[in-house]
Amino acid sequence: MNVNEQLTDLERIELTKKSYDELQLGESIDIGSHHIGTVCRNVHAEDGMHAFVISNPHEVTILFKGSYGIKRGNPQTWRDEWFKTNLPILRAMLSHERRVPSRLKSASKLLNETINQF
């Protein structure tokens, strides 16, 4: 059984929170008694997309950093995360338009590259 299938919901939350940390290349990621893997890639795209690729011999995990909430946000957060990504997604959904913010395109590109690599 893969590690991600063994995690509890609470452990998945803890793993997701790691996307907000400044993980280092080569850093070992453990959640509870589970070894998730080692950080093998730290991605900062020009459009602000931020992700970590964590791998072990059996699986790959990608952690995408989401938007900060209202409490942790600052003017840069609102400009870069909410106005450039979240609000355009909402506007496109409400108007049924097929527009995709650049961060989502960057995330898709990273996912495809990672799939091809592993």
MOPAC internal coordinates of N, CA, C and O (Angstrom, degrees):
PM7 1SCF
backbone

  N    0.0000 0     0.00 0     0.00 0    0    0    0
  C    1.4490 1     0.00 0     0.00 0    1    0    0
  C    1.5318 1   108.64 1     0.00 0    2    1    0
  O    1.2310 1   120.36 1   -44.13 1    3    2    1
  N    1.3300 1   116.92 1   135.87 1    3    2    1
  C    1.4544 1   121.91 1   178.78 1    5    3    2
  C    1.5239 1   111.07 1   -69.60 1    6    5    3
  O    1.2310 1   121.20 1   -26.60 1    7    6    5
  N    1.3234 1   115.31 1   153.40 1    7    6    5
  C    1.4654 1   120.80 1  -177.72 1    9    7    6
  C    1.5221 1   111.25 1   -58.32 1   10    9    7
  O    1.2310 1   119.98 1   135.25 1   11   10    9
  N    1.3259 1   117.64 1   -44.75 1   11   10    9
  C    1.4619 1   119.68 1  -177.41 1   13   11   10
  C    1.5228 1   112.62 1   -61.76 1   14   13   11
  O    1.2310 1   120.07 1   152.35 1   15   14   13
  N    1.3174 1   117.47 1   -27.65 1   15   14   13
  C    1.4633 1   120.83 1   177.45 1   17   15   14
  C    1.5228 1   111.60 1   -75.17 1   18   17   15
  O    1.2310 1   120.05 1   159.92 1   19   18   17
  N    1.3248 1   117.52 1   -20.08 1   19   18   17
  C    1.4631 1   122.01 1  -178.16 1   21   19   18
  C    1.5296 1   113.24 1   -88.98 1   22   21   19
  O    1.2310 1   120.06 1   165.08 1   23   22   21
  N    1.3279 1   117.50 1   -14.92 1   23   22   21
  C    1.4612 1   120.26 1  -176.70 1   25   23   22
  C    1.5200 1   111.57 1   -71.38 1   26   25   23
  O    1.2310 1   120.88 1   -37.32 1   27   26   25
  N    1.3206 1   115.92 1   142.68 1   27   26   25
  C    1.4629 1   120.74 1   172.46 1   29   27   26
  C    1.5256 1   107.89 1   -79.34 1   30   29   27
  O    1.2310 1   120.34 1   -10.20 1   31   30   29
  N    1.3193 1   116.95 1   169.80 1   31   30   29
  C    1.4627 1   120.21 1   177.21 1   33   31   30
  C    1.5255 1   110.83 1   -59.42 1   34   33   31
  O    1.2310 1   120.28 1   138.10 1   35   34   33
  N    1.3225 1   117.08 1   -41.90 1   35   34   33
  C    1.4643 1   120.85 1   179.33 1   37   35   34
  C    1.5316 1   110.76 1   -63.64 1   38   37   35
  O    1.2310 1   120.16 1   140.47 1   39   38   37
  N    1.3123 1   117.31 1   -39.53 1   39   38   37
  C    1.4685 1   120.48 1   178.12 1   41   39   38
  C    1.5278 1   111.08 1   -67.90 1   42   41   39
  O    1.2310 1   120.22 1   145.90 1   43   42   41
  N    1.3190 1   117.19 1   -34.10 1   43   42   41
  C    1.4699 1   120.05 1   176.01 1   45   43   42
  C    1.5261 1   110.64 1   -65.36 1   46   45   43
  O    1.2310 1   120.46 1   142.60 1   47   46   45
  N    1.3193 1   116.73 1   -37.40 1   47   46   45
  C    1.4655 1   120.36 1   175.99 1   49   47   46
  C    1.5217 1   109.78 1   -62.95 1   50   49   47
  O    1.2310 1   120.39 1   135.42 1   51   50   49
  N    1.3275 1   116.85 1   -44.58 1   51   50   49
  C    1.4691 1   120.92 1   178.85 1   53   51   50
  C    1.5285 1   110.81 1   -61.49 1   54   53   51
  O    1.2310 1   120.25 1   139.51 1   55   54   53
  N    1.3193 1   117.13 1   -40.49 1   55   54   53
  C    1.4629 1   120.53 1   177.78 1   57   55   54
  C    1.5275 1   110.25 1   -64.27 1   58   57   55
  O    1.2310 1   120.34 1   135.60 1   59   58   57
  N    1.3149 1   116.96 1   -44.40 1   59   58   57
  C    1.4599 1   121.12 1   179.59 1   61   59   58
  C    1.5232 1   111.39 1   -60.73 1   62   61   59
  O    1.2310 1   120.16 1   141.60 1   63   62   61
  N    1.3224 1   117.30 1   -38.40 1   63   62   61
  C    1.4703 1   120.99 1   178.59 1   65   63   62
  C    1.5244 1   111.64 1   -61.11 1   66   65   63
  O    1.2310 1   120.08 1   154.15 1   67   66   65
  N    1.3228 1   117.45 1   -25.85 1   67   66   65
  C    1.4702 1   121.24 1   178.98 1   69   67   66
  C    1.5301 1   111.41 1   -61.00 1   70   69   67
  O    1.2310 1   119.96 1   155.86 1   71   70   69
  N    1.3310 1   117.69 1   -24.14 1   71   70   69
  C    1.4641 1   120.06 1  -179.16 1   73   71   70
  C    1.5238 1   111.96 1   -65.38 1   74   73   71
  O    1.2310 1   119.99 1   162.06 1   75   74   73
  N    1.3356 1   117.63 1   -17.94 1   75   74   73
  C    1.4644 1   122.05 1   178.79 1   77   75   74
  C    1.5232 1   112.28 1   -92.57 1   78   77   75
  O    1.2310 1   120.05 1   172.89 1   79   78   77
  N    1.3316 1   117.51 1    -7.11 1   79   78   77
  C    1.4642 1   121.79 1   177.64 1   81   79   78
  C    1.5240 1   109.11 1   -85.07 1   82   81   79
  O    1.2310 1   120.90 1   -16.55 1   83   82   81
  N    1.3101 1   115.87 1   163.45 1   83   82   81
  C    1.4680 1   120.49 1   173.35 1   85   83   82
  C    1.5247 1   107.76 1   -94.43 1   86   85   83
  O    1.2310 1   120.84 1  -100.53 1   87   86   85
  N    1.3053 1   115.99 1    79.47 1   87   86   85
  C    1.4601 1   121.49 1   179.89 1   89   87   86
  C    1.5235 1   109.62 1   -69.89 1   90   89   87
  O    1.2310 1   120.78 1   -32.46 1   91   90   89
  N    1.3126 1   116.12 1   147.54 1   91   90   89
  C    1.4606 1   122.02 1  -177.88 1   93   91   90
  C    1.5272 1   110.46 1  -106.15 1   94   93   91
  O    1.2310 1   120.97 1   -31.84 1   95   94   93
  N    1.3282 1   115.75 1   148.16 1   95   94   93
  C    1.4633 1   119.77 1   174.59 1   97   95   94
  C    1.5173 1   109.18 1   -57.07 1   98   97   95
  O    1.2310 1   120.59 1   -44.93 1   99   98   97
  N    1.3042 1   116.48 1   135.07 1   99   98   97
  C    1.4590 1   121.58 1  -179.51 1  101   99   98
  C    1.5158 1   113.97 1    85.69 1  102  101   99
  O    1.2310 1   120.12 1   173.52 1  103  102  101
  N    1.3338 1   117.37 1    -6.48 1  103  102  101
  C    1.4697 1   120.68 1  -179.90 1  105  103  102
  C    1.5268 1   110.12 1   -70.06 1  106  105  103
  O    1.2310 1   120.90 1   -44.72 1  107  106  105
  N    1.3067 1   115.89 1   135.28 1  107  106  105
  C    1.4560 1   122.34 1   178.15 1  109  107  106
  C    1.5279 1   108.60 1   -84.08 1  110  109  107
  O    1.2310 1   120.41 1   -48.15 1  111  110  109
  N    1.3224 1   116.82 1   131.85 1  111  110  109
  C    1.4621 1   121.89 1  -178.50 1  113  111  110
  C    1.5250 1   108.75 1  -111.40 1  114  113  111
  O    1.2310 1   121.41 1   -61.94 1  115  114  113
  N    1.3223 1   114.91 1   118.06 1  115  114  113
  C    1.4594 1   122.32 1   178.12 1  117  115  114
  C    1.5164 1   108.90 1  -124.89 1  118  117  115
  O    1.2310 1   120.63 1   -43.41 1  119  118  117
  N    1.3119 1   116.41 1   136.59 1  119  118  117
  C    1.4589 1   123.10 1   175.35 1  121  119  118
  C    1.5181 1   106.03 1  -123.48 1  122  121  119
  O    1.2310 1   121.00 1   -64.54 1  123  122  121
  N    1.3304 1   115.69 1   115.46 1  123  122  121
  C    1.4584 1   119.25 1  -174.79 1  125  123  122
  C    1.5170 1   108.69 1    59.45 1  126  125  123
  O    1.2310 1   120.44 1    50.53 1  127  126  125
  N    1.3093 1   116.76 1  -129.47 1  127  126  125
  C    1.4648 1   120.78 1   179.43 1  129  127  126
  C    1.5326 1   112.29 1   -93.77 1  130  129  127
  O    1.2310 1   120.30 1  -171.42 1  131  130  129
  N    1.3276 1   117.03 1     8.58 1  131  130  129
  C    1.4657 1   121.73 1  -175.76 1  133  131  130
  C    1.5268 1   111.37 1  -100.64 1  134  133  131
  O    1.2310 1   120.67 1   -51.94 1  135  134  133
  N    1.3225 1   116.33 1   128.06 1  135  134  133
  C    1.4624 1   121.11 1   173.38 1  137  135  134
  C    1.5230 1   107.14 1   -88.55 1  138  137  135
  O    1.2310 1   120.73 1   -68.81 1  139  138  137
  N    1.3279 1   116.22 1   111.19 1  139  138  137
  C    1.4623 1   121.07 1  -179.01 1  141  139  138
  C    1.5241 1   110.27 1   -75.79 1  142  141  139
  O    1.2310 1   120.90 1   137.88 1  143  142  141
  N    1.3228 1   115.89 1   -42.12 1  143  142  141
  C    1.4571 1   120.35 1   179.92 1  145  143  142
  C    1.5124 1   110.72 1   152.08 1  146  145  143
  O    1.2310 1   121.31 1    18.42 1  147  146  145
  N    1.3210 1   115.10 1  -161.58 1  147  146  145
  C    1.4551 1   122.94 1  -178.36 1  149  147  146
  C    1.5229 1   108.70 1  -120.52 1  150  149  147
  O    1.2310 1   120.60 1   -42.18 1  151  150  149
  N    1.3215 1   116.46 1   137.82 1  151  150  149
  C    1.4643 1   120.56 1   178.44 1  153  151  150
  C    1.5283 1   108.03 1   -65.79 1  154  153  151
  O    1.2310 1   120.76 1   -62.12 1  155  154  153
  N    1.3260 1   116.16 1   117.88 1  155  154  153
  C    1.4638 1   119.76 1  -179.11 1  157  155  154
  C    1.5258 1   112.16 1  -112.69 1  158  157  155
  O    1.2310 1   120.77 1   172.38 1  159  158  157
  N    1.3348 1   116.13 1    -7.62 1  159  158  157
  C    1.4605 1   119.45 1   178.78 1  161  159  158
  C    1.5166 1   109.41 1  -155.68 1  162  161  159
  O    1.2310 1   120.69 1   -43.72 1  163  162  161
  N    1.3352 1   116.29 1   136.28 1  163  162  161
  C    1.4566 1   123.91 1   177.05 1  165  163  162
  C    1.5214 1   105.69 1  -124.76 1  166  165  163
  O    1.2310 1   120.15 1   -67.77 1  167  166  165
  N    1.3271 1   117.31 1   112.23 1  167  166  165
  C    1.4613 1   121.39 1  -171.47 1  169  167  166
  C    1.5222 1   110.63 1  -111.20 1  170  169  167
  O    1.2310 1   121.04 1   -54.62 1  171  170  169
  N    1.3294 1   115.62 1   125.38 1  171  170  169
  C    1.4656 1   123.58 1   172.17 1  173  171  170
  C    1.5260 1   106.49 1  -123.46 1  174  173  171
  O    1.2310 1   120.01 1   -81.45 1  175  174  173
  N    1.3188 1   117.59 1    98.55 1  175  174  173
  C    1.4657 1   120.88 1   179.97 1  177  175  174
  C    1.5278 1   109.85 1   -78.21 1  178  177  175
  O    1.2310 1   120.54 1   -22.69 1  179  178  177
  N    1.3326 1   116.58 1   157.31 1  179  178  177
  C    1.4633 1   121.36 1  -179.60 1  181  179  178
  C    1.5189 1   112.33 1   -59.39 1  182  181  179
  O    1.2310 1   120.11 1   149.12 1  183  182  181
  N    1.3225 1   117.40 1   -30.88 1  183  182  181
  C    1.4634 1   120.51 1  -178.16 1  185  183  182
  C    1.5250 1   113.08 1   -82.35 1  186  185  183
  O    1.2310 1   120.22 1  -178.32 1  187  186  185
  N    1.3334 1   117.19 1     1.68 1  187  186  185
  C    1.4587 1   120.72 1   176.93 1  189  187  186
  C    1.5167 1   115.08 1   102.42 1  190  189  187
  O    1.2310 1   119.89 1   172.14 1  191  190  189
  N    1.3301 1   117.82 1    -7.86 1  191  190  189
  C    1.4638 1   119.58 1   178.06 1  193  191  190
  C    1.5275 1   108.26 1   -64.07 1  194  193  191
  O    1.2310 1   120.96 1   -46.10 1  195  194  193
  N    1.3300 1   115.77 1   133.90 1  195  194  193
  C    1.4611 1   121.25 1  -178.06 1  197  195  194
  C    1.5214 1   107.68 1  -132.47 1  198  197  195
  O    1.2310 1   120.95 1   -49.97 1  199  198  197
  N    1.3326 1   115.78 1   130.03 1  199  198  197
  C    1.4667 1   119.91 1  -178.04 1  201  199  198
  C    1.5192 1   110.50 1  -151.16 1  202  201  199
  O    1.2310 1   121.63 1   -20.89 1  203  202  201
  N    1.3203 1   114.48 1   159.11 1  203  202  201
  C    1.4592 1   122.63 1   174.40 1  205  203  202
  C    1.5208 1   108.42 1  -124.20 1  206  205  203
  O    1.2310 1   120.72 1   -43.79 1  207  206  205
  N    1.3310 1   116.23 1   136.21 1  207  206  205
  C    1.4588 1   121.27 1   173.52 1  209  207  206
  C    1.5213 1   106.38 1  -104.88 1  210  209  207
  O    1.2310 1   121.16 1   -55.07 1  211  210  209
  N    1.3267 1   115.38 1   124.93 1  211  210  209
  C    1.4659 1   122.65 1  -178.12 1  213  211  210
  C    1.5228 1   106.96 1  -119.98 1  214  213  211
  O    1.2310 1   120.53 1   -51.31 1  215  214  213
  N    1.3231 1   116.59 1   128.69 1  215  214  213
  C    1.4663 1   118.34 1  -177.70 1  217  215  214
  C    1.5191 1   111.44 1  -129.91 1  218  217  215
  O    1.2310 1   121.86 1   -28.22 1  219  218  217
  N    1.3152 1   114.04 1   151.78 1  219  218  217
  C    1.4599 1   122.61 1   169.21 1  221  219  218
  C    1.5261 1   105.36 1  -134.83 1  222  221  219
  O    1.2310 1   118.94 1    -5.56 1  223  222  221
  N    1.3119 1   119.63 1   174.44 1  223  222  221
  C    1.4727 1   119.27 1  -175.91 1  225  223  222
  C    1.5303 1   115.31 1   -59.88 1  226  225  223
  O    1.2310 1   119.68 1   163.16 1  227  226  225
  N    1.3387 1   118.21 1   -16.84 1  227  226  225
  C    1.4593 1   120.09 1  -173.69 1  229  227  226
  C    1.5234 1   115.20 1  -112.91 1  230  229  227
  O    1.2310 1   119.88 1   161.99 1  231  230  229
  N    1.3354 1   117.83 1   -18.01 1  231  230  229
  C    1.4620 1   119.13 1  -177.82 1  233  231  230
  C    1.5184 1   111.41 1  -159.95 1  234  233  231
  O    1.2310 1   121.78 1   -14.25 1  235  234  233
  N    1.3231 1   114.20 1   165.75 1  235  234  233
  C    1.4583 1   122.39 1   179.41 1  237  235  234
  C    1.5209 1   107.64 1  -123.74 1  238  237  235
  O    1.2310 1   120.87 1   -42.80 1  239  238  237
  N    1.3224 1   115.95 1   137.20 1  239  238  237
  C    1.4589 1   122.17 1   177.50 1  241  239  238
  C    1.5185 1   107.82 1  -121.01 1  242  241  239
  O    1.2310 1   120.12 1   -47.12 1  243  242  241
  N    1.3297 1   117.38 1   132.88 1  243  242  241
  C    1.4582 1   121.19 1   174.94 1  245  243  242
  C    1.5157 1   107.47 1  -113.81 1  246  245  243
  O    1.2310 1   120.99 1   -54.75 1  247  246  245
  N    1.3276 1   115.72 1   125.25 1  247  246  245
  C    1.4609 1   121.68 1   175.87 1  249  247  246
  C    1.5236 1   108.13 1  -105.47 1  250  249  247
  O    1.2310 1   120.32 1   -64.38 1  251  250  249
  N    1.3236 1   117.00 1   115.62 1  251  250  249
  C    1.4564 1   122.05 1   175.82 1  253  251  250
  C    1.5220 1   108.37 1   -98.00 1  254  253  251
  O    1.2310 1   120.68 1   -50.90 1  255  254  253
  N    1.3257 1   116.31 1   129.10 1  255  254  253
  C    1.4632 1   119.71 1   177.59 1  257  255  254
  C    1.5225 1   108.08 1   -74.93 1  258  257  255
  O    1.2310 1   121.05 1   -53.19 1  259  258  257
  N    1.3160 1   115.60 1   126.81 1  259  258  257
  C    1.4517 1   120.70 1   176.96 1  261  259  258
  C    1.5168 1   110.91 1   -89.72 1  262  261  259
  O    1.2310 1   120.73 1     7.62 1  263  262  261
  N    1.3004 1   116.22 1  -172.38 1  263  262  261
  C    1.4613 1   121.52 1   179.14 1  265  263  262
  C    1.5155 1   110.53 1   -75.80 1  266  265  263
  O    1.2310 1   121.45 1   -33.26 1  267  266  265
  N    1.3222 1   114.82 1   146.74 1  267  266  265
  C    1.4586 1   119.46 1   173.28 1  269  267  266
  C    1.5177 1   108.68 1   -74.21 1  270  269  267
  O    1.2310 1   120.90 1   -29.48 1  271  270  269
  N    1.2999 1   115.89 1   150.52 1  271  270  269
  C    1.4508 1   120.80 1   178.07 1  273  271  270
  C    1.5169 1   111.56 1   -76.43 1  274  273  271
  O    1.2310 1   120.81 1     2.43 1  275  274  273
  N    1.2937 1   116.06 1  -177.57 1  275  274  273
  C    1.4581 1   122.12 1  -177.69 1  277  275  274
  C    1.5208 1   111.13 1   -62.53 1  278  277  275
  O    1.2310 1   119.69 1   139.49 1  279  278  277
  N    1.3209 1   118.19 1   -40.51 1  279  278  277
  C    1.4655 1   121.02 1  -176.73 1  281  279  278
  C    1.5217 1   112.93 1   -66.59 1  282  281  279
  O    1.2310 1   119.68 1   140.84 1  283  282  281
  N    1.3206 1   118.22 1   -39.16 1  283  282  281
  C    1.4679 1   121.06 1  -176.56 1  285  283  282
  C    1.5192 1   112.34 1   -93.26 1  286  285  283
  O    1.2310 1   120.34 1   172.61 1  287  286  285
  N    1.3010 1   116.96 1    -7.39 1  287  286  285
  C    1.4513 1   120.43 1  -176.17 1  289  287  286
  C    1.5207 1   112.99 1   -73.51 1  290  289  287
  O    1.2310 1   121.18 1   -16.78 1  291  290  289
  N    1.3069 1   115.35 1   163.22 1  291  290  289
  C    1.4608 1   123.18 1   175.28 1  293  291  290
  C    1.5276 1   106.35 1  -143.11 1  294  293  291
  O    1.2310 1   119.31 1    -1.27 1  295  294  293
  N    1.3402 1   118.93 1   178.73 1  295  294  293
  C    1.4718 1   118.69 1  -178.31 1  297  295  294
  C    1.5311 1   114.06 1   -55.30 1  298  297  295
  O    1.2310 1   120.07 1   141.76 1  299  298  297
  N    1.3242 1   117.47 1   -38.24 1  299  298  297
  C    1.4640 1   120.11 1   178.60 1  301  299  298
  C    1.5301 1   110.53 1   -66.43 1  302  301  299
  O    1.2310 1   120.61 1   140.22 1  303  302  301
  N    1.3319 1   116.44 1   -39.78 1  303  302  301
  C    1.4637 1   120.56 1   177.41 1  305  303  302
  C    1.5199 1   110.29 1   -58.89 1  306  305  303
  O    1.2310 1   121.11 1   131.64 1  307  306  305
  N    1.3175 1   115.48 1   -48.36 1  307  306  305
  C    1.4595 1   119.07 1  -179.20 1  309  307  306
  C    1.5204 1   111.06 1   -61.72 1  310  309  307
  O    1.2310 1   119.74 1   137.66 1  311  310  309
  N    1.3273 1   118.11 1   -42.34 1  311  310  309
  C    1.4629 1   121.30 1  -178.94 1  313  311  310
  C    1.5309 1   110.91 1   -67.95 1  314  313  311
  O    1.2310 1   120.67 1   128.31 1  315  314  313
  N    1.3285 1   116.32 1   -51.69 1  315  314  313
  C    1.4639 1   120.56 1  -171.73 1  317  315  314
  C    1.5224 1   114.01 1   -79.61 1  318  317  315
  O    1.2310 1   120.28 1   144.47 1  319  318  317
  N    1.3202 1   117.08 1   -35.53 1  319  318  317
  C    1.4621 1   119.15 1  -175.23 1  321  319  318
  C    1.5230 1   113.17 1   -98.02 1  322  321  319
  O    1.2310 1   120.56 1   133.05 1  323  322  321
  N    1.3137 1   116.53 1   -46.95 1  323  322  321
  C    1.4585 1   118.84 1  -175.29 1  325  323  322
  C    1.5258 1   112.40 1   -82.54 1  326  325  323
  O    1.2310 1   119.74 1   129.51 1  327  326  325
  N    1.3332 1   118.10 1   -50.49 1  327  326  325
  C    1.4620 1   119.94 1  -175.96 1  329  327  326
  C    1.5240 1   113.04 1   -73.62 1  330  329  327
  O    1.2310 1   119.74 1   148.24 1  331  330  329
  N    1.3338 1   118.11 1   -31.76 1  331  330  329
  C    1.4648 1   120.27 1  -177.11 1  333  331  330
  C    1.5257 1   113.71 1   -91.00 1  334  333  331
  O    1.2310 1   119.99 1   160.65 1  335  334  333
  N    1.3240 1   117.62 1   -19.35 1  335  334  333
  C    1.4688 1   119.05 1  -176.33 1  337  335  334
  C    1.5218 1   112.45 1  -125.89 1  338  337  335
  O    1.2310 1   120.00 1   119.11 1  339  338  337
  N    1.3150 1   117.61 1   -60.89 1  339  338  337
  C    1.4661 1   120.39 1  -171.22 1  341  339  338
  C    1.5245 1   113.54 1   -66.54 1  342  341  339
  O    1.2310 1   119.99 1   133.14 1  343  342  341
  N    1.3285 1   117.63 1   -46.86 1  343  342  341
  C    1.4662 1   119.16 1  -179.64 1  345  343  342
  C    1.5291 1   112.36 1   -66.44 1  346  345  343
  O    1.2310 1   118.86 1   138.93 1  347  346  345
  N    1.3457 1   119.78 1   -41.07 1  347  346  345
  C    1.4693 1   118.33 1   175.04 1  349  347  346
  C    1.5334 1   113.37 1   -61.09 1  350  349  347
  O    1.2310 1   120.29 1   144.85 1  351  350  349
  N    1.3208 1   117.04 1   -35.15 1  351  350  349
  C    1.4698 1   119.46 1   176.63 1  353  351  350
  C    1.5240 1   109.67 1   -64.33 1  354  353  351
  O    1.2310 1   120.36 1   133.60 1  355  354  353
  N    1.3226 1   116.91 1   -46.40 1  355  354  353
  C    1.4662 1   120.86 1   178.85 1  357  355  354
  C    1.5242 1   110.63 1   -60.57 1  358  357  355
  O    1.2310 1   120.47 1   133.19 1  359  358  357
  N    1.3285 1   116.71 1   -46.81 1  359  358  357
  C    1.4639 1   120.77 1  -179.28 1  361  359  358
  C    1.5361 1   110.43 1   -60.21 1  362  361  359
  O    1.2310 1   120.05 1   136.28 1  363  362  361
  N    1.3241 1   117.52 1   -43.72 1  363  362  361
  C    1.4689 1   120.92 1   179.72 1  365  363  362
  C    1.5279 1   111.37 1   -64.65 1  366  365  363
  O    1.2310 1   120.67 1   140.98 1  367  366  365
  N    1.3294 1   116.33 1   -39.02 1  367  366  365
  C    1.4658 1   119.61 1   179.04 1  369  367  366
  C    1.5232 1   111.34 1   -65.42 1  370  369  367
  O    1.2310 1   120.74 1   135.83 1  371  370  369
  N    1.3332 1   116.19 1   -44.17 1  371  370  369
  C    1.4631 1   119.88 1  -177.53 1  373  371  370
  C    1.5261 1   112.19 1   -69.18 1  374  373  371
  O    1.2310 1   120.53 1   147.43 1  375  374  373
  N    1.3270 1   116.60 1   -32.57 1  375  374  373
  C    1.4646 1   120.09 1  -178.26 1  377  375  374
  C    1.5308 1   112.59 1   -96.63 1  378  377  375
  O    1.2310 1   120.51 1  -178.25 1  379  378  377
  N    1.3350 1   116.63 1     1.75 1  379  378  377
  C    1.4701 1   122.74 1   179.89 1  381  379  378
  C    1.5307 1   112.21 1    58.08 1  382  381  379
  O    1.2310 1   120.81 1  -145.65 1  383  382  381
  N    1.3295 1   116.06 1    34.35 1  383  382  381
  C    1.4645 1   120.90 1   176.42 1  385  383  382
  C    1.5196 1   109.09 1   -91.92 1  386  385  383
  O    1.2310 1   120.84 1   -23.66 1  387  386  385
  N    1.3083 1   115.99 1   156.34 1  387  386  385
  C    1.4628 1   120.78 1  -178.51 1  389  387  386
  C    1.5256 1   109.77 1  -105.11 1  390  389  387
  O    1.2310 1   120.69 1  -117.83 1  391  390  389
  N    1.3302 1   116.29 1    62.17 1  391  390  389
  C    1.4650 1   121.08 1   176.70 1  393  391  390
  C    1.5170 1   108.26 1  -106.76 1  394  393  391
  O    1.2310 1   121.09 1   -39.43 1  395  394  393
  N    1.3259 1   115.53 1   140.57 1  395  394  393
  C    1.4587 1   120.80 1  -179.43 1  397  395  394
  C    1.5265 1   108.37 1  -124.85 1  398  397  395
  O    1.2310 1   119.76 1   -58.93 1  399  398  397
  N    1.3416 1   118.07 1   121.07 1  399  398  397
  C    1.4680 1   120.30 1   177.33 1  401  399  398
  C    1.5282 1   111.32 1   -61.05 1  402  401  399
  O    1.2310 1   120.99 1   -27.52 1  403  402  401
  N    1.3298 1   115.72 1   152.48 1  403  402  401
  C    1.4667 1   120.52 1  -175.32 1  405  403  402
  C    1.5220 1   112.41 1   -60.43 1  406  405  403
  O    1.2310 1   119.57 1   147.95 1  407  406  405
  N    1.3301 1   118.42 1   -32.05 1  407  406  405
  C    1.4705 1   119.55 1   179.07 1  409  407  406
  C    1.5224 1   111.81 1   -62.87 1  410  409  407
  O    1.2310 1   120.69 1   142.93 1  411  410  409
  N    1.3036 1   116.29 1   -37.07 1  411  410  409
  C    1.4670 1   118.89 1   178.18 1  413  411  410
  C    1.5252 1   110.78 1   -70.59 1  414  413  411
  O    1.2310 1   120.40 1   145.21 1  415  414  413
  N    1.3302 1   116.85 1   -34.79 1  415  414  413
  C    1.4669 1   119.77 1   175.43 1  417  415  414
  C    1.5245 1   110.15 1   -65.48 1  418  417  415
  O    1.2310 1   120.54 1   138.71 1  419  418  417
  N    1.3363 1   116.58 1   -41.29 1  419  418  417
  C    1.4701 1   120.36 1   178.01 1  421  419  418
  C    1.5239 1   111.03 1   -63.75 1  422  421  419
  O    1.2310 1   120.58 1   139.62 1  423  422  421
  N    1.3297 1   116.50 1   -40.38 1  423  422  421
  C    1.4692 1   120.64 1   178.83 1  425  423  422
  C    1.5278 1   110.25 1   -64.03 1  426  425  423
  O    1.2310 1   120.50 1   138.48 1  427  426  425
  N    1.3200 1   116.65 1   -41.52 1  427  426  425
  C    1.4623 1   121.05 1   178.45 1  429  427  426
  C    1.5275 1   110.81 1   -63.60 1  430  429  427
  O    1.2310 1   120.63 1   138.01 1  431  430  429
  N    1.3225 1   116.41 1   -41.99 1  431  430  429
  C    1.4691 1   120.89 1   178.64 1  433  431  430
  C    1.5291 1   110.40 1   -62.07 1  434  433  431
  O    1.2310 1   120.48 1   135.22 1  435  434  433
  N    1.3504 1   116.70 1   -44.78 1  435  434  433
  C    1.4647 1   120.32 1   178.83 1  437  435  434
  C    1.5269 1   110.74 1   -61.36 1  438  437  435
  O    1.2310 1   120.24 1   136.14 1  439  438  437
  N    1.3170 1   117.15 1   -43.86 1  439  438  437
  C    1.4624 1   120.77 1   179.01 1  441  439  438
  C    1.5306 1   110.77 1   -59.29 1  442  441  439
  O    1.2310 1   120.28 1   132.73 1  443  442  441
  N    1.3234 1   117.06 1   -47.27 1  443  442  441
  C    1.4675 1   120.35 1   179.96 1  445  443  442
  C    1.5268 1   111.70 1   -63.68 1  446  445  443
  O    1.2310 1   120.12 1   138.08 1  447  446  445
  N    1.3356 1   117.37 1   -41.92 1  447  446  445
  C    1.4705 1   120.59 1   177.78 1  449  447  446
  C    1.5277 1   110.79 1   -61.23 1  450  449  447
  O    1.2310 1   121.06 1   137.30 1  451  450  449
  N    1.3338 1   115.57 1   -42.70 1  451  450  449
  C    1.4660 1   120.32 1  -178.16 1  453  451  450
  C    1.5195 1   111.01 1   -66.65 1  454  453  451
  O    1.2310 1   120.42 1   137.97 1  455  454  453
  N    1.3214 1   116.80 1   -42.03 1  455  454  453
  C    1.4676 1   120.53 1   177.44 1  457  455  454
  C    1.5269 1   109.97 1   -60.00 1  458  457  455
  O    1.2310 1   120.49 1   135.83 1  459  458  457
  N    1.3202 1   116.68 1   -44.17 1  459  458  457
  C    1.4683 1   120.23 1  -179.70 1  461  459  458
  C    1.5219 1   112.06 1   -67.55 1  462  461  459
  O    1.2310 1   120.19 1   147.23 1  463  462  461
  N    1.3284 1   117.24 1   -32.77 1  463  462  461
  C    1.4630 1   121.47 1  -178.86 1  465  463  462
  C    1.5208 1   111.62 1   -71.84 1  466  465  463
  O    1.2310 1   120.27 1   140.42 1  467  466  465
  N    1.3270 1   117.10 1   -39.58 1  467  466  465
  C    1.4584 1   120.45 1  -174.71 1  469  467  466
  C    1.5128 1   110.53 1  -102.49 1  470  469  467
  O    1.2310 1   120.10 1   180.00 1  471  470  469

